[in-house]
Amino acid sequence: MASGPPSCAPAASRLATYDYRGLGRLLRARLEDDGRGWRVCAAEIGVCASDLSRICNGQSVSAPKAIAVCDWLKLSFRAFYDPPQASEPERETQEMFHGKSTETEGHADG
């Protein structure tokens, strides 16, 4: 019997991620340049100041909050998205197809 929770992806695959650290660096710089304070900016963005703090510290927030921050920064939400990467499936074609055809072998093209 296997121990531990079952995995939702093959070991050689990488799941999708989101670069909250990268977003946080840009957000922190913009908030410092803005100078109005985090609460004022948070209200304008449509999130709370603690959400801004989480992002600035590289922590995750919900997708709608991250989208709102990206919109405020005039950046694409997808700019920080790192899609999943599956391992390359083994190709059986090389073993199955040997380059010869019983239908065309011995027949001239033409």
C-alpha positions in Angstrom: 0.0 0.0 0.0 1.4 3.4 -1.0 1.8 6.1 1.7 1.1 9.8 1.4 -1.4 11.6 -0.8 -1.7 10.6 -4.4 0.1 12.9 -6.9 -2.0 14.8 -9.4 0.7 15.0 -12.0 3.5 12.7 -13.2 6.8 13.2 -11.4 8.5 14.5 -14.6 5.9 17.2 -15.1 5.9 20.7 -13.7 2.7 22.3 -12.6 1.6 25.8 -13.6 2.8 28.6 -11.4 2.5 32.3 -11.0 5.4 34.7 -10.3 4.1 36.6 -7.3 7.6 37.6 -6.4 8.1 39.4 -9.8 4.7 41.0 -9.5 5.5 42.0 -6.0 8.8 43.8 -6.9 7.0 45.9 -9.6 4.1 46.6 -7.2 6.3 47.7 -4.4 8.2 50.1 -6.7 5.0 51.6 -8.0 3.5 52.0 -4.5 6.7 53.7 -3.3 6.7 56.0 -6.4 3.0 56.8 -5.9 3.4 58.1 -2.4 -0.3 58.2 -1.5 -0.1 55.2 0.9 -1.0 51.6 0.5 -4.6 52.0 1.8 -5.4 54.7 -0.7 -3.9 52.7 -3.6 -5.6 49.5 -2.4 -9.0 51.2 -2.4 -8.3 52.5 -5.9 -7.2 49.0 -7.1 -10.2 47.2 -5.4 -8.3 45.1 -2.9 -7.3 45.6 0.7 -3.9 46.8 1.9 -3.1 43.3 3.3 -3.5 41.9 -0.2 -0.9 44.4 -1.5 1.4 43.4 1.4 1.0 39.7 0.5 1.9 40.3 -3.1 4.8 42.6 -2.2 6.1 39.8 -0.1 5.8 37.2 -2.9 2.8 35.5 -1.4 -0.2 34.4 -3.5 -3.6 36.0 -3.6 -6.7 35.1 -5.5 -6.7 35.5 -9.3 -9.2 38.4 -9.3 -7.0 40.3 -6.9 -3.8 39.6 -8.9 -5.7 40.7 -12.1 -6.8 43.9 -10.4 -3.3 44.7 -9.4 -2.0 44.0 -12.9 -4.7 46.2 -14.4 -3.6 49.0 -12.0 0.0 48.5 -13.0 -1.1 48.4 -16.7 0.5 45.0 -17.1 -0.9 41.8 -18.6 -2.0 39.3 -15.9 -0.4 36.6 -18.0 3.0 38.2 -18.0 3.6 36.5 -14.6 2.0 33.2 -15.5 4.3 30.2 -16.0 2.4 27.4 -17.8 2.7 23.8 -16.9 5.4 21.8 -18.6 4.6 18.1 -19.3 7.4 15.7 -19.8 7.8 14.6 -23.5 5.8 11.5 -24.1 7.7 8.5 -25.4 7.3 8.2 -29.1 6.4 4.8 -30.2 6.5 5.8 -33.8 10.2 5.1 -34.2 9.7 1.5 -33.1 6.5 0.9 -35.0 7.4 2.6 -38.3 10.5 1.2 -39.9 10.3 3.3 -43.1 9.2 0.4 -45.4 5.7 -0.2 -46.8 4.4 -3.5 -47.9 2.1 -1.7 -50.3 4.7 0.4 -52.1 7.8 -1.8 -51.8 9.0 -2.9 -55.2 6.8 -0.4 -57.1 8.4 2.4 -59.1 7.0 5.9 -58.6 5.5 7.3 -61.5 
